[in-house]
């Protein structure tokens, strides 16, 4: 499964000024981007739901030419969630209580559907009287047109086009355009890998789409085609390496399971699941340790302590 929150947190943590420049020029007009400080994740207890919630991204920054600070709070949502506006207000209240600073709250929605407009405020009111109106900024990617970002010289635009509104037949085109933009940004290899990995995660093409992607790739300017091919080749190399690693793990797992079955007979499903979850290094350690096992109890102890 895709870890959406991790991908978005990595993107924003590495390209926060570019994200702000792209979507919030009002902040760009008054903040000092060199002052940003990423604060530790806040863990909040939701008494109503009985859950612990982790705030995604909290950043402290200073106003330009002022001895004053403010907080940017960014939440990423990979799905629509009823009552999320109330949770955003709860986060705001807890953060304001802790830091006693102005807070700029932002939500990024990355779900593909539904495309209905997500709320951007939370209200408490009685007939004829509004007690509270809390507003926050919303970026709902499935309501943004990818074409509007093609000419944005910005790494965040290159990444997020992959989650914007597009027709199914446009997927190969969007992938190529995103990579073309990426090659013009002058990023270092690690940054290119982060952005290109984001694009490839959300625009994994089927065979028909891949053929169209390759056809379109062959039609672009040769120098840029070469730069895009470097990225595509790195994906292939990484995929091959992952396949090799998975093959090694499968071989080691099969060997260990055969040895255990010969010595102790059929294993309980729970034990099989625990062994199947071990890494290659852990399987190698188990292979050495099982030579000294005299019973299944020894295996159970080893799995508990490993």
Helices and strands as residue ranges (DSSP letters): H 4-14, H 16-23, H 25-30, E 31-38, E 43-46, E 51-54, E 57-63, E 69-77, H 84-99, E 102-109, E 121-126, E 129-135, E 137-140, G 141-143, G 146-149, H 155-160, G 161-163, G 168-170, H 171-183, H 189-202, H 207-217, H 222-264, H 269-276, H 280-289, G 290-292, H 296-305
